[in-house]
Amino acid sequence: MIRSHPRELLELLMRVSAGVLLDLAANPRWLGGMPGATALLHTWTRQGIYHPHVHIIATGGGLDEHGRWHQPHPKFLVPVQALSRVFRARLHDAMREQYPELLARVDPKAWSLPVAGSGHHSARAWVVHSKPVGSGEKTLTYLSRYVYRVALSEHAILGRAPDGRYIIRYRKSGSSRPRMMRLQPHELIRRFLQHVLPSGFRKIRYFGLHHSSKRPVLRLLQAAMAMRLGQPLPEAPEVESYVPACPDCQAPMVFEERIAPSTHLAFAATAGLNRGPPG
């Protein structure tokens, strides 16, 4: 298993996962339209183990090329078994063509398909979990925790045992009962650092109707749905202008001018503001 964060692989993971969803949704056999999709990269399990996967929240329907809205099947948006197989195949092919050196680091068993009734357990189906979430508000709240959350919070570190290992609290998936694990200091640091993403990497991506290029279409679609339901047209939320305050007197601060970095450094040097290491 790959234990690092090659930017190329993470980019590929998000791009392929969203692409497979949009392509299957465009198939008239399933949805026949383009949904909106917001994807979030998540790299850890509850025990801090490296497990990169993508959460996607999608609209319950899609818009076709003629501007008609298509409702999904009552039980699913697209079939999860098809998602699993197509995603596996496309990720494998993309890695083989673009990053063969990364593909060579993956156990070949990961790509083999399980054969029903064969009795072989070396191959496992790739898990794709999908379910309706209503308005999506609770799901967005759940996913928002991963936007600024780190793999291991300081509240989870309960202390250090006499043998030098750190006691970490966690909850097993599907259970509310807290559990404890003990990690050596180097293992604790390793588990934490393996989830540090490449500099500038965007772990939230927008696809389909949620992409910025589709914003005018999405606004028209929202207005059309509001009119059909007899609701007032949606209005853009008011954005309050932020005025920074002085940390000492709390008086509003007024912007005067922007100083170029080179000018700022020269000013700091003449004013004696350059700092050296502590003596």
ROTIDO-282810 format. One record per residue: x, y, z of N, C-alpha, C in turn; residue in three letters; residue number from 1. Coordinates in steps of 0.05 Angstrom, whole numbers, plus 5000, padded with zeros to 4 digits. Example, Ala and Ser with C-alpha at 12.3 -4.5 7.8 and 13.67 -1.06 7.14 Angstrom:
residues 2
5264/4886/5156/5246/4910/5156/5264/4934/5156/Ala/1
5257/4955/5142/5273/4979/5143/5258/5001/5157/Ser/2
***
This chain:
residues 279
5017/4976/5000/5000/5000/5000/5018/5025/5000/Met/1
5009/5046/4986/5024/5070/4984/5021/5086/5010/Ile/2
5043/5094/5023/5042/5106/5049/5049/5136/5048/Arg/3
5051/5147/5025/5057/5176/5023/5036/5190/5007/Ser/4
5040/5215/5002/5020/5231/4989/5031/5243/4963/His/5
5036/5226/4942/5044/5238/4917/5021/5255/4906/Pro/6
5027/5280/4901/5006/5299/4892/4991/5288/4867/Arg/7
5006/5276/4849/4994/5265/4824/4973/5244/4830/Glu/8
4979/5227/4850/4961/5205/4856/4935/5216/4869/Leu/9
4938/5235/4887/4914/5247/4899/4897/5262/4880/Leu/10
4910/5277/4861/4896/5291/4840/4880/5270/4824/Glu/11
4893/5248/4817/4881/5228/4800/4857/5215/4815/Leu/12
4860/5210/4841/4839/5198/4857/4814/5214/4856/Leu/13
4816/5240/4860/4793/5257/4861/4781/5261/4833/Met/14
4798/5264/4813/4788/5268/4786/4773/5243/4775/Arg/15
4785/5220/4780/4772/5195/4770/4746/5189/4784/Val/16
4746/5192/4811/4722/5185/4826/4698/5203/4818/Ser/17
4703/5229/4814/4681/5247/4806/4674/5242/4777/Ala/18
4694/5236/4760/4689/5231/4732/4671/5206/4727/Gly/19
4676/5185/4742/4660/5161/4740/4631/5166/4748/Val/20
4628/5181/4770/4601/5188/4779/4586/5204/4757/Leu/21
4599/5224/4746/4585/5241/4726/4579/5225/4700/Leu/22
4598/5207/4692/4593/5192/4668/4570/5172/4671/Asp/23
4569/5158/4694/4547/5140/4698/4520/5155/4701/Leu/24
4521/5178/4713/4497/5194/4716/4487/5204/4689/Ala/25
4505/5209/4670/4498/5218/4643/4485/5196/4627/Ala/26
4489/5171/4635/4477/5148/4620/4447/5149/4623/Asn/27
4431/5149/4601/4402/5150/4602/4390/5126/4617/Pro/28
4406/5104/4619/4396/5080/4632/4393/5086/4662/Arg/29
4409/5104/4673/4408/5109/4702/4395/5136/4708/Trp/30
4409/5158/4701/4398/5185/4707/4392/5201/4682/Leu/31
4412/5201/4664/4408/5216/4639/4412/5246/4642/Gly/32
4428/5254/4661/4433/5283/4666/4458/5288/4681/Gly/33
4465/5313/4684/4489/5321/4699/4481/5330/4727/Met/34
4490/5316/4748/4485/5326/4775/4506/5346/4784/Pro/35
4502/5358/4807/4523/5373/4819/4537/5356/4840/Gly/36
4564/5358/4841/4579/5341/4859/4601/5357/4873/Ala/37
4602/5355/4900/4623/5367/4916/4639/5344/4928/Thr/38
4665/5344/4923/4682/5322/4932/4701/5331/4954/Ala/39
4706/5315/4974/4724/5321/4996/4743/5297/5000/Leu/40
4769/5302/4999/4789/5281/5004/4792/5277/5034/Leu/41
4792/5252/5042/4797/5244/5070/4818/5222/5070/His/42
4837/5224/5087/4860/5205/5085/4864/5187/5110/Thr/43
4848/5189/5131/4853/5174/5154/4828/5158/5164/Trp/44
4834/5137/5179/4813/5122/5193/4812/5133/5221/Thr/45
4795/5122/5238/4792/5132/5265/4817/5126/5282/Arg/46
4833/5107/5273/4858/5101/5287/4882/5115/5275/Gln/47
4876/5133/5256/4898/5148/5244/4913/5133/5222/Gly/48
4902/5110/5213/4916/5094/5193/4911/5107/5166/Ile/49
4931/5106/5149/4930/5119/5122/4910/5104/5105/Tyr/50
4888/5118/5097/4867/5106/5081/4854/5127/5064/His/51
4867/5135/5042/4855/5157/5025/4830/5148/5012/Pro/52
4809/5165/5014/4784/5160/5001/4770/5187/4997/His/53
4750/5187/4980/4736/5211/4973/4707/5210/4981/Val/54
4697/5230/4995/4669/5234/5001/4657/5252/4979/His/55
4635/5245/4968/4621/5262/4948/4592/5265/4956/Ile/56
4583/5290/4958/4555/5296/4962/4545/5307/4935/Ile/57
4524/5294/4925/4513/5300/4898/4484/5308/4900/Ala/58
4475/5323/4880/4447/5330/4879/4430/5306/4872/Thr/59
4405/5306/4881/4386/5284/4876/4373/5287/4849/Gly/60
4389/5287/4829/4378/5291/4801/4399/5305/4784/Gly/61
4393/5308/4759/4412/5321/4741/4398/5334/4717/Gly/62
4413/5352/4704/4403/5368/4682/4414/5357/4656/Leu/63
4397/5352/4636/4407/5342/4611/4415/5365/4592/Asp/64
4424/5358/4569/4434/5378/4550/4412/5396/4539/Glu/65
4387/5388/4542/4364/5404/4533/4352/5421/4555/His/66
4364/5420/4578/4354/5437/4600/4332/5423/4616/Gly/67
4328/5397/4613/4307/5383/4628/4319/5370/4652/Arg/68
4304/5372/4674/4314/5360/4699/4304/5331/4701/Trp/69
4323/5313/4709/4316/5285/4711/4318/5276/4740/His/70
4296/5263/4749/4296/5252/4776/4310/5225/4777/Gln/71
4324/5218/4798/4338/5193/4799/4319/5170/4806/Pro/72
4329/5146/4805/4314/5122/4814/4307/5126/4844/His/73
4284/5117/4853/4276/5121/4881/4296/5110/4901/Pro/74
4312/5090/4893/4330/5077/4912/4359/5085/4909/Lys/75
4367/5096/4886/4395/5102/4882/4398/5123/4860/Phe/76
4421/5136/4861/4428/5156/4840/4440/5141/4816/Leu/77
4460/5125/4821/4472/5107/4802/4479/5081/4817/Val/78
4480/5058/4803/4485/5033/4817/4513/5032/4829/Pro/79
4516/5024/4854/4541/5024/4867/4560/5003/4856/Val/80
4549/4980/4848/4567/4959/4837/4580/4969/4811/Gln/81
4565/4983/4795/4577/4994/4771/4598/5015/4778/Ala/82
4592/5032/4798/4612/5052/4807/4638/5039/4816/Leu/83
4635/5017/4831/4658/5003/4841/4676/4992/4819/Ser/84
4664/4978/4800/4679/4965/4779/4691/4985/4759/Arg/85
4675/5005/4751/4685/5025/4732/4707/5042/4745/Val/86
4704/5050/4770/4725/5065/4783/4751/5049/4785/Phe/87
4749/5024/4793/4773/5007/4795/4787/5006/4768/Arg/88
4772/5001/4747/4784/4998/4720/4797/5024/4711/Ala/89
4783/5047/4715/4793/5072/4705/4817/5082/4721/Arg/90
4817/5077/4747/4840/5085/4763/4865/5068/4755/Leu/91
4861/5043/4751/4883/5025/4742/4894/5034/4716/His/92
4876/5040/4696/4886/5047/4670/4900/5074/4670/Asp/93
4889/5093/4686/4901/5119/4688/4929/5118/4700/Ala/94
4932/5102/4721/4958/5099/4734/4978/5084/4716/Met/95
4968/5065/4700/4985/5050/4682/4996/5069/4660/Arg/96
4979/5087/4651/4988/5105/4629/5004/5129/4639/Glu/97
4996/5140/4662/5009/5165/4672/5030/5161/4693/Gln/98
5026/5141/4711/5044/5138/4734/5050/5108/4738/Tyr/99
5064/5095/4719/5069/5067/4722/5086/5060/4746/Pro/100
5104/5079/4754/5121/5074/4778/5104/5072/4803/Glu/101
5082/5087/4805/5064/5086/4828/5048/5060/4827/Leu/102
5039/5052/4803/5024/5028/4800/5040/5004/4809/Leu/103
5066/5004/4804/5083/4982/4811/5085/4978/4841/Ala/104
5078/4999/4857/5079/4998/4886/5054/4987/4898/Arg/105
5033/4982/4882/5008/4972/4892/5006/4942/4889/Val/106
4997/4928/4909/4994/4899/4908/4975/4892/4885/Asp/107
4984/4875/4866/4968/4867/4843/4941/4855/4851/Pro/108
4939/4844/4874/4913/4832/4883/4892/4853/4886/Lys/109
4900/4878/4891/4880/4900/4894/4864/4904/4869/Ala/110
4875/4897/4846/4861/4903/4821/4845/4879/4811/Trp/111
4849/4855/4822/4835/4831/4812/4806/4831/4822/Ser/112
4788/4823/4805/4760/4822/4811/4752/4796/4825/Leu/113
4736/4797/4846/4727/4772/4859/4708/4757/4841/Pro/114
4710/4731/4840/4693/4714/4824/4673/4701/4842/Val/115
4647/4705/4837/4626/4694/4854/4627/4664/4853/Ala/116
4626/4652/4877/4625/4623/4879/4651/4609/4874/Gly/117
4673/4624/4870/4698/4611/4864/4713/4601/4889/Ser/118
4705/4612/4912/4718/4604/4937/4745/4618/4942/Gly/119
4753/4636/4923/4779/4650/4927/4773/4676/4942/His/120
4789/4680/4963/4785/4704/4979/4807/4724/4976/His/121
4825/4720/4957/4847/4739/4953/4838/4765/4941/Ser/122
4816/4764/4926/4806/4788/4913/4781/4798/4928/Ala/123
4780/4825/4932/4757/4836/4946/4745/4858/4929/Arg/124
4719/4861/4931/4705/4882/4916/4712/4909/4929/Ala/125
4715/4929/4912/4720/4956/4923/4694/4967/4934/Trp/126
4695/4977/4958/4671/4986/4971/4663/5014/4962/Val/127
4639/5017/4952/4628/5043/4946/4602/5046/4962/Val/128
4601/5065/4980/4577/5068/4997/4561/5092/4987/His/129
4535/5088/4982/4518/5110/4972/4491/5108/4985/Ser/130
4481/5131/4993/4454/5131/5005/4442/5159/5003/Lys/131
4415/5162/5002/4403/5189/5002/4406/5202/5028/Pro/132
4410/5229/5028/4414/5244/5053/4395/5267/5055/Val/133
4372/5266/5042/4353/5287/5045/4362/5314/5034/Gly/134
4360/5335/5049/4369/5361/5041/4399/5363/5040/Ser/135
4413/5345/5054/4442/5346/5054/4454/5363/5075/Gly/136
4438/5377/5091/4449/5395/5112/4466/5380/5133/Glu/137
4455/5357/5142/4470/5342/5163/4495/5330/5151/Lys/138
4494/5322/5126/4518/5311/5113/4539/5332/5109/Thr/139
4531/5356/5101/4550/5378/5098/4563/5385/5125/Leu/140
4547/5384/5146/4558/5390/5173/4578/5369/5180/Thr/141
4572/5343/5174/4590/5321/5180/4616/5324/5164/Tyr/142
4614/5330/5139/4638/5332/5122/4654/5357/5129/Leu/143
4641/5378/5138/4655/5403/5144/4676/5399/5166/Ser/144
4672/5378/5183/4691/5373/5205/4718/5365/5194/Arg/145
4719/5354/5170/4744/5345/5159/4759/5367/5144/Tyr/146
4746/5390/5140/4759/5411/5125/4783/5423/5140/Val/147
4779/5428/5165/4801/5440/5181/4810/5421/5203/Tyr/148
4798/5398/5205/4806/5379/5226/4831/5364/5218/Arg/149
4847/5357/5238/4872/5342/5233/4867/5313/5241/Val/150
4885/5296/5232/4881/5267/5236/4881/5259/5266/Ala/151
4896/5274/5282/4898/5268/5311/4897/5293/5327/Leu/152
4875/5297/5342/4873/5322/5358/4886/5318/5385/Ser/153
4893/5340/5398/4906/5338/5424/4887/5327/5445/Glu/154
4861/5330/5441/4842/5320/5460/4842/5289/5461/His/155
4851/5277/5439/4851/5248/5437/4875/5236/5451/Ala/156
4895/5252/5457/4920/5243/5471/4915/5245/5501/Ile/157
4911/5223/5514/4904/5223/5542/4928/5225/5561/Leu/158
4951/5217/5551/4975/5218/5568/4995/5198/5559/Gly/159
5015/5195/5576/5037/5176/5569/5039/5155/5590/Arg/160
5040/5130/5581/5041/5107/5599/5070/5104/5611/Ala/161
5073/5089/5632/5100/5085/5644/5120/5073/5625/Pro/162
5110/5057/5605/5129/5045/5586/5137/5064/5563/Asp/163
5128/5090/5565/5136/5109/5545/5116/5113/5522/Gly/164
5097/5095/5519/5078/5097/5498/5056/5117/5505/Arg/165
5045/5130/5484/5023/5149/5487/4996/5135/5486/Tyr/166
4978/5143/5503/4951/5131/5504/4933/5148/5487/Ile/167
4921/5137/5466/4904/5152/5448/4876/5141/5450/Ile/168
4857/5159/5451/4829/5152/5452/4817/5153/5424/Arg/169
4801/5134/5416/4787/5134/5390/4761/5119/5392/Tyr/170
4745/5121/5372/4720/5107/5371/4720/5090/5346/Arg/171
4713/5065/5349/4712/5047/5326/4688/5053/5309/Lys/172
4691/5051/5283/4669/5057/5265/4645/5039/5271/Ser/173
4621/5052/5273/4597/5038/5280/4592/5034/5309/Gly/174
4609/5045/5326/4606/5042/5355/4610/5069/5368/Ser/175
4596/5074/5390/4599/5099/5405/4616/5095/5430/Ser/176
4625/5070/5434/4641/5065/5458/4670/5073/5453/Arg/177
4682/5090/5470/4710/5098/5467/4729/5074/5471/Pro/178
4750/5074/5456/4771/5053/5458/4798/5067/5462/Arg/179
4817/5051/5471/4844/5062/5475/4864/5046/5459/Met/180
4884/5060/5450/4907/5046/5437/4932/5060/5447/Met/181
4955/5045/5447/4980/5056/5457/5000/5056/5434/Arg/182
5013/5079/5430/5031/5082/5408/5058/5092/5418/Leu/183
5080/5081/5407/5106/5092/5412/5108/5120/5401/Gln/184
5125/5137/5412/5126/5165/5402/5132/5167/5373/Pro/185
5150/5151/5362/5156/5152/5333/5132/5144/5316/His/186
5117/5124/5326/5093/5115/5311/5071/5136/5312/Glu/187
5069/5150/5335/5049/5172/5337/5055/5194/5317/Leu/188
5081/5201/5316/5089/5222/5297/5085/5213/5268/Ile/189
5092/5188/5263/5089/5177/5235/5060/5178/5226/Arg/190
5042/5169/5244/5014/5169/5236/5003/5197/5232/Arg/191
5013/5216/5247/5004/5243/5243/5014/5256/5217/Phe/192
5040/5253/5213/5053/5266/5190/5045/5254/5163/Leu/193
5036/5229/5162/5029/5217/5137/5003/5228/5126/Gln/194
4989/5244/5142/4964/5257/5132/4968/5286/5125/His/195
4993/5296/5126/4998/5323/5118/4998/5324/5087/Val/196
4979/5339/5076/4976/5340/5047/4998/5358/5035/Leu/197
5003/5354/5009/5022/5372/4995/5014/5401/4997/Pro/198
5034/5418/4997/5029/5447/5000/5011/5457/4977/Ser/199
4990/5471/4984/4972/5483/4964/4951/5463/4953/Gly/200
4951/5438/4963/4932/5419/4952/4904/5426/4961/Phe/201
4885/5426/4943/4857/5432/4949/4842/5406/4954/Arg/202
4834/5401/4978/4820/5375/4984/4790/5377/4980/Lys/203
4780/5400/4972/4752/5403/4965/4751/5411/4936/Ile/204
4736/5396/4920/4734/5401/4891/4704/5401/4884/Arg/205
4698/5416/4862/4670/5418/4853/4668/5409/4824/Tyr/206
4648/5392/4819/4644/5380/4793/4615/5382/4784/Phe/207
4611/5379/4758/4584/5380/4747/4571/5407/4751/Gly/208
4546/5407/4761/4532/5432/4765/4543/5448/4788/Leu/209
4560/5436/4804/4573/5451/4826/4598/5465/4817/His/210
4608/5460/4793/4632/5473/4783/4627/5502/4778/His/211
4647/5519/4782/4643/5547/4780/4634/5556/4752/Ser/212
4642/5540/4731/4634/5547/4704/4604/5543/4700/Ser/213
4591/5527/4717/4562/5522/4715/4545/5539/4734/Lys/214
4558/5559/4746/4543/5575/4766/4519/5589/4754/Arg/215
4520/5601/4730/4496/5614/4719/4474/5594/4714/Pro/216
4481/5570/4704/4461/5549/4699/4448/5540/4726/Val/217
4464/5537/4746/4454/5529/4772/4435/5550/4784/Leu/218
4441/5576/4780/4424/5597/4790/4397/5596/4776/Arg/219
4397/5592/4750/4372/5590/4735/4356/5566/4743/Leu/220
4370/5544/4748/4356/5520/4756/4343/5523/4784/Leu/221
4357/5537/4802/4346/5542/4828/4321/5560/4827/Gln/222
4322/5580/4809/4299/5598/4805/4276/5583/4793/Ala/223
4281/5565/4774/4259/5550/4761/4246/5531/4781/Ala/224
4262/5519/4798/4251/5501/4818/4234/5516/4839/Met/225
4244/5540/4846/4229/5556/4866/4202/5564/4854/Ala/226
4201/5572/4829/4176/5580/4816/4157/5557/4814/Met/227
4167/5533/4808/4150/5510/4805/4138/5502/4832/Arg/228
4153/5506/4854/4143/5499/4880/4128/5522/4893/Leu/229
4125/5545/4879/4111/5567/4890/4126/5581/4913/Gly/230
4152/5579/4912/4168/5592/4933/4181/5617/4922/Gln/231
4189/5635/4940/4202/5660/4931/4229/5653/4918/Pro/232
4237/5670/4899/4262/5665/4885/4285/5667/4905/Leu/233
4304/5649/4902/4327/5650/4921/4343/5675/4917/Pro/234
4352/5687/4938/4369/5711/4937/4397/5704/4948/Glu/235
4416/5718/4937/4443/5714/4947/4446/5724/4975/Ala/236
4458/5709/4993/4461/5718/5021/4477/5743/5023/Pro/237
4469/5760/5042/4483/5785/5046/4510/5779/5059/Glu/238
4531/5790/5048/4558/5786/5059/4566/5811/5075/Val/239
4570/5807/5100/4578/5830/5117/4607/5837/5113/Glu/240
4612/5862/5108/4640/5871/5104/4655/5870/5131/Ser/241
4678/5859/5130/4694/5855/5154/4713/5879/5158/Tyr/242
4711/5892/5181/4729/5914/5187/4746/5906/5211/Val/243
4772/5902/5207/4789/5894/5229/4791/5916/5250/Pro/244
4793/5907/5275/4795/5925/5298/4823/5924/5310/Ala/245
4831/5946/5322/4857/5946/5336/4855/5928/5360/Cys/246
4875/5910/5363/4874/5891/5386/4877/5905/5413/Pro/247
4886/5930/5414/4890/5944/5439/4866/5961/5447/Asp/248
4858/5979/5428/4837/5998/5435/4810/5991/5422/Cys/249
4810/5970/5405/4786/5961/5391/4774/5981/5372/Gln/250
4790/6001/5365/4780/6021/5345/4782/6009/5317/Ala/251
4764/6016/5299/4765/6005/5272/4791/6014/5258/Pro/252
4803/5995/5244/4828/6000/5230/4822/6008/5201/Met/253
4837/6028/5191/4832/6039/5164/4856/6031/5146/Val/254
4849/6021/5123/4870/6013/5104/4882/6038/5090/Phe/255
4908/6041/5091/4921/6064/5079/4935/6056/5053/Glu/256
4952/6037/5053/4966/6029/5029/4978/6001/5033/Glu/257
4984/5988/5011/4996/5962/5011/5026/5966/5005/Arg/258
5043/5954/5022/5072/5957/5019/5083/5932/5005/Ile/259
5099/5936/4985/5111/5914/4970/5130/5899/4989/Ala/260
5134/5873/4985/5151/5857/5002/5179/5868/5004/Pro/261
5192/5877/4982/5219/5887/4983/5220/5913/4999/Ser/262
5200/5931/4995/5199/5956/5010/5195/5950/5040/Thr/263
5179/5930/5046/5174/5923/5074/5200/5913/5088/His/264
5215/5897/5073/5240/5887/5085/5260/5909/5089/Leu/265
5261/5928/5070/5280/5950/5073/5272/5968/5096/Ala/266
5246/5973/5100/5237/5989/5122/5243/5975/5149/Phe/267
5239/5948/5150/5245/5934/5174/5274/5935/5182/Ala/268
5292/5934/5161/5320/5935/5167/5329/5962/5178/Ala/269
5318/5984/5166/5326/6011/5175/5313/6017/5203/Thr/270
5291/6005/5208/5278/6010/5234/5288/5992/5256/Ala/271
5306/5974/5249/5317/5956/5269/5298/5935/5277/Gly/272
5279/5927/5259/5259/5907/5266/5267/5879/5258/Leu/273
5290/5876/5244/5298/5849/5237/5306/5834/5261/Asn/274
5296/5809/5263/5300/5793/5287/5320/5771/5281/Arg/275
5336/5766/5300/5355/5744/5299/5347/5722/5318/Gly/276
5362/5700/5318/5356/5678/5337/5359/5688/5366/Pro/277
5344/5676/5384/5346/5684/5412/5374/5679/5423/Pro/278
5384/5696/5439/5411/5693/5451/5411/5675/5475/Gly/279
***
